[in-house]
Amino acid sequence: QAVSRNSNLIFLSNNFTNAGPGTDQIYYEAAAHALTSEVSGANLWGSAPCRNKFCDRATPLESRLYAETGFASFKNRMTREEANEIVNKLLDKYDANIPVDNYGYKIQEVYDMDKIIPRQEYLDHFKKMKEEIYNLGVNYIY
């Protein structure tokens, strides 16, 4: 917050989740980080699943939710207090699982690699998670 408030530096914030694709936890982690970063004056950079330790354990959908959540908080002029309230609710959903390896699925399992699009089950899961986070107070723009 101090860097954003007192300088012209571009402050990037990269999300390193513990969980991997296809898990509820990855979306909770991505949304919490996006909200925290955006209301603190950071520019979102991207989401790195599984602590960025493994090949094929990232898809565009977790970064999409990360970006859409940050954009929603910006466009709706969310305050730090409002974001904190939502982040605490999100944290309650995954805090106990942080030490657990929850790597989810490889991209080949959740994406049609010939068409480079998410498989319907994975896309449905993304939509369900986005709706859940919306119901916690993130007013998505689209």
C-alpha positions in Angstrom: 0.0 0.0 0.0 2.8 2.4 0.8 4.6 1.7 -2.5 1.3 2.3 -4.4 0.5 5.5 -2.4 3.9 7.1 -2.4 5.6 6.3 -5.6 5.1 5.9 -9.4 6.6 2.3 -9.3 4.5 -0.5 -10.9 4.0 -3.0 -8.1 3.2 -6.5 -9.5 1.6 -9.3 -7.4 2.0 -12.9 -8.5 -0.3 -15.5 -7.0 1.3 -18.8 -6.0 -1.4 -21.2 -4.9 -0.9 -24.3 -2.9 -3.7 -26.2 -4.8 -3.9 -27.2 -8.4 -6.4 -27.1 -11.3 -9.9 -28.6 -10.8 -10.0 -28.1 -7.0 -12.2 -25.7 -5.1 -9.2 -24.5 -3.2 -7.4 -23.1 -6.2 -10.3 -20.7 -6.8 -10.5 -19.7 -3.2 -6.8 -19.0 -3.1 -6.9 -17.1 -6.4 -9.8 -14.9 -5.4 -8.4 -14.1 -1.9 -5.0 -13.1 -3.4 -6.6 -11.0 -6.2 -8.8 -9.1 -3.7 -5.9 -8.5 -1.2 -3.6 -7.4 -3.9 -5.9 -5.1 -5.8 -7.2 -3.2 -2.8 -3.6 -2.7 -1.7 -2.6 -1.0 -4.9 -0.9 -3.9 -6.7 -1.2 -4.9 -10.3 -2.1 -8.6 -10.8 0.4 -10.6 -12.7 -0.9 -14.1 -12.9 -1.7 -17.3 -11.0 0.8 -20.1 -10.5 -0.8 -23.3 -9.3 0.9 -25.9 -7.1 3.4 -23.3 -5.9 4.7 -23.3 -9.5 6.5 -26.6 -8.9 5.1 -28.9 -11.6 4.7 -29.1 -15.3 1.2 -29.3 -16.8 -0.5 -28.2 -13.5 -1.8 -24.8 -14.8 -4.7 -23.8 -16.9 -6.1 -20.5 -18.1 -9.2 -20.8 -15.9 -7.5 -20.2 -12.6 -5.8 -17.1 -14.0 -9.1 -16.0 -15.5 -10.8 -16.1 -12.1 -7.9 -14.3 -10.6 -8.1 -11.5 -13.2 -11.9 -11.2 -13.1 -11.9 -11.0 -9.3 -9.3 -8.3 -9.3 -11.1 -6.4 -12.0 -14.4 -6.7 -10.2 -12.9 -5.3 -7.0 -11.4 -2.4 -8.9 -14.5 -1.5 -10.9 -16.7 -1.7 -7.8 -14.2 0.4 -5.8 -14.0 -2.2 -3.1 -12.5 -1.0 0.1 -9.8 -2.8 2.0 -12.4 -3.5 4.8 -14.9 -5.0 2.3 -12.2 -7.1 0.7 -10.9 -8.3 4.1 -14.4 -9.5 5.0 -14.6 -11.6 1.9 -11.0 -12.8 2.1 -11.6 -14.0 5.7 -14.6 -16.0 4.5 -12.5 -17.5 1.7 -9.7 -18.3 4.0 -12.0 -20.2 6.3 -12.7 -22.5 3.4 -9.1 -23.5 2.7 -6.9 -22.5 5.6 -6.7 -26.0 7.1 -5.7 -27.5 3.7 -2.7 -25.2 3.1 -0.2 -27.8 4.3 -1.9 -30.6 2.3 -0.7 -31.4 -1.2 -3.8 -30.8 -3.3 -2.4 -30.8 -6.9 -5.6 -31.4 -8.7 -5.4 -32.3 -12.4 -3.0 -31.9 -15.2 -4.1 -29.7 -18.0 -4.5 -32.7 -20.3 -7.2 -34.1 -17.9 -9.3 -31.0 -17.8 -8.8 -29.5 -21.3 -9.4 -30.7 -24.8 -5.9 -30.4 -26.0 -6.9 -30.6 -29.7 -9.2 -27.6 -29.4 -7.4 -26.0 -26.4 -10.7 -25.5 -24.6 -11.8 -26.6 -21.1 -13.8 -29.8 -20.9 -17.4 -29.2 -20.0 -17.1 -30.7 -16.5 -14.1 -28.4 -15.7 -15.9 -25.3 -17.2 -19.0 -26.1 -15.1 -16.8 -26.3 -12.0 -15.3 -22.9 -12.8 -18.8 -21.4 -13.1 -19.9 -23.0 -9.9 -16.9 -21.6 -8.0 -17.3 -18.1 -9.5 -20.9 -18.1 -8.4 -19.9 -19.1 -4.9 -17.4 -16.3 -4.7 -20.0 -13.9 -6.2 -22.3 -14.9 -3.3 -19.6 -14.0 -0.8 -19.7 -10.4 -2.1 -17.5 -10.1 -5.3 -19.7 -8.4 -7.8 -18.3 -9.6 -11.1 -18.5 -7.4 -14.1 -19.0 -10.3 -16.5 
